[in-house]
């Protein structure tokens, strides 16, 4: 992956089981993979032959990670539904069942290269992704910013693992309404863990907390294990809500 590698509208990227995709060693540019609105990715590994997205070397923040943009909800003005790494990448719409493809038995490592000062890529960024997309058995590890971050959308996710993450393990914003279950967040060991590193950080919209659709995912069967220096197990704020069941939260300064 050198520079921005895009799957554009109408395009499909298929990655076979067992393949390793690596960010380029030249980090003077932002090296990342993005699936734009109308594009699809089919990365279907297996339990014994996972697909791995990794950096040029095993160093936190050595490349940008994976981002997927879809046509599902974004509760802000459409002019504000733009990817911060590249504002030309837009997302959001009215298709709750939009299909951006499949990530299954996938691991994403060492992501989080800086976009600008105090702003980094997430390991997996889901931008207005619809529930026709399958996110299943996905692990993010050793990232510099958030592990999984949802900006709006209606996508569901199962068997998600976040480990050794610098910032939040599971972050959501802009009206996420999907279902997430069988989640493990293990803050682990990361040089970027700090006073704002949370297990879950849930927002609606800072400037207008009552904007609809509200961030209100359904989350069940989740274990969150914090680390020294981290903050909250579950941080729900700025007009967001949620339906939570079957939680184990431990090791944080506070639990909610």
QUIDAJO-V307614 format. One record per residue. N is the residue number from 0. RES is the residue in one letter. PHI is phi in radians with two decimals (NA if undefined). OMEGA is omega in degrees with one decimal (none if undefined). Layout:
N & RES & PHI & OMEGA
N & RES & PHI & OMEGA
//
This chain:
0 & X & NA & 179.1
1 & X & -2.13 & -173.9
2 & X & 1.24 & 175.4
3 & X & -1.49 & 174.4
4 & X & -1.82 & -171.3
5 & X & -1.97 & 164.7
6 & X & -1.80 & -172.6
7 & X & -1.50 & 179.9
8 & X & -0.93 & -179.1
9 & X & 1.53 & -179.3
10 & X & -1.65 & 178.6
11 & X & -2.36 & 172.7
12 & X & -1.94 & 177.7
13 & X & -1.99 & 179.9
14 & X & -2.09 & -174.6
15 & X & -1.36 & 176.3
16 & X & -0.99 & 176.4
17 & X & 1.50 & -177.4
18 & X & -1.36 & 171.2
19 & X & -1.93 & 177.5
20 & X & -1.91 & -170.3
21 & X & -2.14 & 172.5
22 & X & -1.17 & -176.0
23 & X & -1.25 & -178.9
24 & X & -1.23 & 177.6
25 & X & -1.38 & -176.8
26 & X & -1.64 & 174.7
27 & X & -1.30 & 174.8
28 & X & -2.04 & 177.6
29 & X & -1.49 & -177.9
30 & X & -1.71 & -178.0
31 & X & -2.77 & 177.0
32 & X & -1.89 & 177.6
33 & X & -2.33 & 171.6
34 & X & -1.76 & -176.7
35 & X & -1.45 & 178.2
36 & X & -0.92 & 179.2
37 & X & 1.55 & 174.1
38 & X & -1.63 & 179.7
39 & X & -2.46 & 173.7
40 & X & -2.17 & 175.1
41 & X & -2.10 & 178.0
42 & X & -1.99 & -175.8
43 & X & -2.00 & 173.5
44 & X & -1.49 & 175.1
45 & X & -2.31 & -179.8
46 & X & -1.06 & -179.3
47 & X & -1.70 & 179.5
48 & X & -2.35 & 179.9
49 & X & -1.19 & 171.8
50 & X & -1.66 & -175.4
51 & X & -2.07 & 170.4
52 & X & -1.83 & -172.4
53 & X & -2.48 & 179.4
54 & X & -1.51 & 178.6
55 & X & -1.16 & 175.2
56 & X & -2.64 & -176.4
57 & X & -1.34 & -178.2
58 & X & -2.24 & -179.9
59 & X & -0.99 & 176.7
60 & X & 1.34 & -176.9
61 & X & -1.56 & 173.0
62 & X & -2.75 & -169.5
63 & X & -1.56 & -177.8
64 & X & 1.71 & -173.8
65 & X & -2.07 & 177.1
66 & X & -2.28 & 179.0
67 & X & -2.26 & 178.8
68 & X & -1.97 & -178.3
69 & X & -2.30 & -174.7
70 & X & -1.88 & 176.5
71 & X & -1.48 & -167.3
72 & X & -1.25 & 165.9
73 & X & -2.50 & -169.9
74 & X & -1.47 & 174.8
75 & X & -1.72 & 172.1
76 & X & -0.98 & -178.8
77 & X & -0.90 & 179.2
78 & X & -1.16 & -179.3
79 & X & -1.73 & -178.8
80 & X & -1.58 & -177.3
81 & X & -2.31 & -179.4
82 & X & -1.26 & -174.0
83 & X & -1.14 & 178.3
84 & X & -1.24 & -179.9
85 & X & -2.71 & -176.8
86 & X & -1.07 & 175.8
87 & X & -1.28 & 177.6
88 & X & -1.58 & -177.5
89 & X & -1.87 & 179.5
90 & X & -2.69 & 177.9
91 & X & 1.72 & -179.5
92 & X & 3.01 & -175.5
93 & X & -2.09 & -174.8
94 & X & -1.69 & -179.6
95 & X & -1.09 & -175.5
96 & X & -1.79 & 178.7
97 & X & -0.95 & -175.6
98 & X & -2.07 & 176.4
99 & X & -1.82 & 175.8
100 & X & 2.00 & -173.2
101 & X & -2.45 & 163.0
102 & X & -2.08 & -178.6
103 & X & -2.49 & -174.1
104 & X & 0.88 & -177.8
105 & X & -2.19 & 172.4
106 & X & -2.16 & 179.6
107 & X & -2.11 & -170.7
108 & X & -2.16 & 166.1
109 & X & 0.99 & 179.6
110 & X & -1.51 & 174.7
111 & X & 1.94 & 176.9
112 & X & -1.01 & -173.3
113 & X & -1.23 & 171.5
114 & X & -1.43 & 176.3
115 & X & -2.71 & -179.9
116 & X & -1.05 & 179.3
117 & X & 1.16 & 177.2
118 & X & -2.46 & -177.8
119 & X & -2.20 & 171.1
120 & X & -1.16 & 167.1
121 & X & -1.55 & 176.0
122 & X & -1.17 & 174.6
123 & X & -2.25 & 179.8
124 & X & -1.93 & -178.8
125 & X & -2.01 & -171.0
126 & X & -1.89 & 178.4
127 & X & 1.01 & -175.6
128 & X & -1.52 & -176.7
129 & X & -1.54 & -174.6
130 & X & -1.41 & 168.6
131 & X & -1.34 & 178.8
132 & X & -1.54 & -179.8
133 & X & -1.89 & 174.5
134 & X & -2.13 & -169.3
135 & X & -2.58 & -178.2
136 & X & 0.98 & 179.4
137 & X & -2.15 & 176.4
138 & X & -2.05 & 170.0
139 & X & -2.01 & -173.1
140 & X & -2.50 & 170.8
141 & X & 0.98 & 175.9
142 & X & -1.68 & -176.5
143 & X & -1.49 & -179.3
144 & X & -1.98 & -179.8
145 & X & -1.35 & 176.6
146 & X & -1.37 & 173.3
147 & X & -1.85 & 171.9
148 & X & -2.34 & 178.8
149 & X & -1.87 & 171.9
150 & X & -1.90 & -175.5
151 & X & 1.15 & 176.7
152 & X & 1.64 & -178.9
153 & X & -2.25 & -175.9
154 & X & -1.16 & 174.4
155 & X & -1.74 & 177.3
156 & X & -2.60 & 178.1
157 & X & -2.35 & 177.5
158 & X & 0.96 & -179.5
159 & X & -1.89 & -178.9
160 & X & -2.16 & 174.9
161 & X & -2.11 & -177.1
162 & X & -2.40 & 175.7
163 & X & 0.93 & -173.7
164 & X & -1.75 & -177.0
165 & X & -1.26 & -179.4
166 & X & -2.01 & -177.0
167 & X & -1.24 & 174.6
168 & X & -1.32 & -177.1
169 & X & -2.21 & -178.4
170 & X & -2.07 & -177.5
171 & X & -2.53 & -170.4
172 & X & -2.84 & 167.1
173 & X & 1.07 & 170.6
174 & X & 1.65 & 176.0
175 & X & -1.06 & -179.7
176 & X & -2.27 & -175.7
177 & X & -1.45 & 178.4
178 & X & -1.99 & -178.9
179 & X & -2.22 & 177.8
180 & X & -2.59 & -174.8
181 & X & 1.05 & -178.5
182 & X & -2.01 & 173.0
183 & X & -2.25 & 172.5
184 & X & -2.04 & 179.4
185 & X & -2.17 & -172.7
186 & X & -1.00 & 169.3
187 & X & 1.17 & -173.3
188 & X & -2.17 & -178.8
189 & X & -2.69 & -176.2
190 & X & -1.14 & -178.3
191 & X & -1.66 & 179.3
192 & X & -1.07 & -176.9
193 & X & -2.61 & -171.4
194 & X & -1.25 & 177.0
195 & X & -2.11 & 178.5
196 & X & -1.61 & -173.8
197 & X & -2.09 & 172.7
198 & X & -1.20 & 173.1
199 & X & -2.14 & 170.5
200 & X & -2.20 & -174.1
201 & X & -2.04 & 177.5
202 & X & -2.20 & 170.3
203 & X & -1.83 & 174.2
204 & X & -2.84 & -174.4
205 & X & -0.99 & -175.1
206 & X & -1.35 & -178.1
207 & X & -2.56 & -170.8
208 & X & -1.06 & -176.6
209 & X & -1.63 & 179.7
210 & X & -1.06 & 179.6
211 & X & -1.91 & -5.2
212 & X & -1.20 & -177.4
213 & X & -1.37 & 170.9
214 & X & -1.11 & -176.9
215 & X & -2.68 & 179.5
216 & X & -1.28 & 170.6
217 & X & -1.81 & -173.6
218 & X & -2.22 & -178.9
219 & X & -2.51 & 176.1
220 & X & 1.03 & -175.4
221 & X & -2.34 & 174.6
222 & X & -2.11 & -179.7
223 & X & -2.16 & -179.1
224 & X & -2.11 & -176.5
225 & X & -1.46 & 179.8
226 & X & -2.40 & 178.1
227 & X & -0.99 & -178.8
228 & X & 1.69 & 178.5
229 & X & -1.32 & -175.0
230 & X & -1.99 & -171.5
231 & X & -1.82 & 171.6
232 & X & -1.14 & 178.6
233 & X & -2.34 & -178.6
234 & X & -2.06 & -178.3
235 & X & -1.94 & -172.0
236 & X & -2.69 & 169.7
237 & X & 0.94 & 174.0
238 & X & 1.52 & -179.6
239 & X & -1.46 & 177.6
240 & X & -2.39 & 179.0
241 & X & 2.73 & 176.1
242 & X & -2.10 & -172.3
243 & X & -2.01 & 178.0
244 & X & -2.59 & 175.7
245 & X & 1.05 & -177.0
246 & X & -2.01 & 165.6
247 & X & -2.24 & -177.7
248 & X & -2.28 & -176.7
249 & X & -2.65 & 171.9
250 & X & 1.51 & 178.6
251 & X & -1.75 & 176.2
252 & X & -1.10 & 172.8
253 & X & -2.50 & -171.9
254 & X & -1.87 & 177.9
255 & X & -2.92 & none
//
